[in-house]
């Protein structure tokens, strides 16, 4: 199943990239409402998510648990000033990094991916949380990563189906 998770990620990113690049730099800088992120900031957040989860996936391959630190997503977006960056540059970085993450997913041994982990922090860091008293797997975290990415793509594209 690891190849299919990686393949799904890669296909989703490839389809979205073509559509994302149709947006102008100006329109991707617009903030839709107070307290909301612009399209540039959403992609910036997804770049941050890719970097954080890449490290989580690699570390989990040689660990007996899935305990990871969270991070202040709003602060990361603010500090990196994504709204001031060029849209095309952000999309290309997001695309390339997710291809790398997909290759990590595909290379993960099934035994490491599907091994139940009793100790985890997915009750606080996952998009779709897992109760702290319930075992979970690295595979669950990988699927959760793709679900999170798709959620934010729907924010960018509106309620239309995935690109």
Buried (B, 14 or more C-beta within 10 A) or exposed (E): EBEEBBEBBBEBBBEBBEBBEEBEEEEBBEEEEEEEBBBBBBBBBBBBBBBBBBEBBBBBBEBEEBBBEEEEBEEBBEEBEBBEBEBEEBBBBBBBBBBEBBEBBBEBEEEBBBBEBEEBBBEEBBBEBBEEEEBBBBBBBBBBBBEBBBEBBBBBBEEEEEB
